[in-house]
Amino acid sequence: MKHETKTKNARALRAGGYSILITAIVLAALIFVNLIVAALPASVTRLDATSAGLYTLDGQTKQILSAVSEDITLYHVCQDGKEDSRITELLGRYAAANGRITVKTVDPVVSPAFVAKYTEDSLADNSVIVESGKRFKIVPYSEMIYTDYSNITEEEYYYYIYYGVQPTGTPVFAGENALTSAVDFVTVPSVPKLYVLSGHGETALSTTVTSYIEEENFELETISLLTSSSSSGEPDTITDELSGITIKVPEDASCILINVPTSDLSEPELTALLDYLKNGGTIVVAADYRTADLSNMLKLANALGLEIPGSLVIETAQSYYTQAAYWLLPKAQSHEITDPLISAQKSVLFANAHAMTEAETLPDGVTVTPLFLTSTEAVAKVTTSFQLAAYEEGDLTGQFITAAAVTVGEGKAVWFTSPYLSNFDSILSRYIGYSADQMTSGGNSGAFLNALGWTCEKPSSVTIRTIEMTVEPLTVAESSANFWMVLLAILVPVSALGAGLLIWARRRRR
């Protein structure tokens, strides 16, 4: 009897030893697997389960991040316990995309002097400071996650004001666009400087357009050639002997934007701009039908190998316009500026455009590439008339250029014949209520920003989409709702309980 007891105890001891050994092996395997998983990038270990794909990096982001060849630090400025999981997750994906990118969390309460090194202002929790060895850029939390009220109509706006009710906007996630733009900014060899010409009744750039340009990492400044000089270095100077006016073209200008002037350039300004072009400068012009009356603007166009033979252009081919005959939808021609739009199948709307053709004889060293062309049945009005969109005696007919890319020796220029390229967020008509950019799903802003990138030879472009975080309700028919309620709330629990009782009863019989 004692021998049998000892045998049973020995067996139990061996079985217990085996159990402990197996448990130890399993634990060691789990630890080993966890170590391997921890070493994998976040893009592999953490799937993006959001319906809008908040954390799935855009191809443009991947391209910019993969090109990073220097150490970059993303400082996540946030008090302990107040981290926004969306920002934390996105930052982890950036770090996983390139080993040269590091994410560090900084508590501004614990380290108040840290933020003071970058800005005198306080930063909201979950703001990010992106820094390289060249420069840094602050990405406020409000630029990554915010509420968009742009879709509110004028009537709704006044309703909210009258009744004192906060309007309901659309929550937007723009973290990837803001962070990728910051990474691009801190890594480019130099930041191009865009000067916007003033002094001729030009249309001021809106806040939206300005933000688009700054997101493309251009330094933006307004300039009057009659009074301004470069902030760094000696400017090029040209003196008109008759007037005695000294014109200054800053040496640090990467590009000059002439945005829909309503009065003419002076002779000294024209001379300065042409000299700037011949010396490798770049110009982007956005004009409208009134340009045909500005003699020095016409001379500038002629120097670029362009002719402006008439005023407002209207279309007679229905596939080349929308809504109104002077809201043109010209056909894009292949070029670095237009190829991304062509591949994305985006139209570009040219409203209130002036006529333009290529000169029969081009000036020396000038090449002209049409970017967009009307149909061969378009009409250039000699006398502008928005009411009579048809041919009249004296009007010109044929195919016209609505945008052209020009090289002048080492210089470059792009000429848009419509004001709705540089002012792409302007409402086309109070009856329509949409901007040119809304009607073309970003085609107009894309064409304008691509033109800036081409003239300034900017290697990268940041046009990543923002994501609306609205959650659409799941609509289910009443019969289906009742079926799923019975199935999930009654049948499944009862079945699980019954299966448990059955297993328990069988074990009891043993």
Sequence and secondary structure as in RCSB ss.txt:
>XXXX:A:sequence
MKHETKTKNARALRAGGYSILITAIVLAALIFVNLIVAALPASVTRLDATSAGLYTLDGQTKQILSAVSEDITLY
HVCQDGKEDSRITELLGRYAAANGRITVKTVDPVVSPAFVAKYTEDSLADNSVIVESGKRFKIVPYSEMIYTDYS
NITEEEYYYYIYYGVQPTGTPVFAGENALTSAVDFVTVPSVPKLYVLSGHGETALSTTVTSYIEEENFELETISL
LTSSSSSGEPDTITDELSGITIKVPEDASCILINVPTSDLSEPELTALLDYLKNGGTIVVAADYRTADLSNMLKL
ANALGLEIPGSLVIETAQSYYTQAAYWLLPKAQSHEITDPLISAQKSVLFANAHAMTEAETLPDGVTVTPLFLTS
TEAVAKVTTSFQLAAYEEGDLTGQFITAAAVTVGEGKAVWFTSPYLSNFDSILSRYIGYSADQMTSGGNSGAFLN
ALGWTCEKPSSVTIRTIEMTVEPLTVAESSANFWMVLLAILVPVSALGAGLLIWARRRRR
>XXXX:A:secstr
 HHHHHHHHHHHHHHHHHHHHHHHHHHHHHHHHHHHHHHS HHHHS    TT TTS  HHHHHHHHT  S EEEE
EE  TT   HHHHHHHHHHHHH TTEEEEEE TTT HHHHHTT SS   TTEEEEE SS EEEE HHHHEEEE T
T  HHHHHHHHHHT     EEEE HHHHHHHHHHHHHSSS  EEEEE SS      HHHHHHHHHTT EEEEE T
TT   SSS  EEEE TTT  EEEE TT SEEEEE  SS   HHHHHHHHHHHHTT EEEEE  GGGGG HHHHHH
HHHTTEE   SBEE  SGGGBSSSTTEE  EE  STTTHHHHHTT    EES B  EE SS  TTEEEEEEEE  
TTEEE SS  SS  S  TT EEE  EEEEEEEETTEEEEEESSTTTTTTTSBS TTT  BHHHHTTTHHHHHHHH
HHHHHTT S       EE         HHHHHHHHHIIIIIHHHHHHHHHHHHHHHHHH 
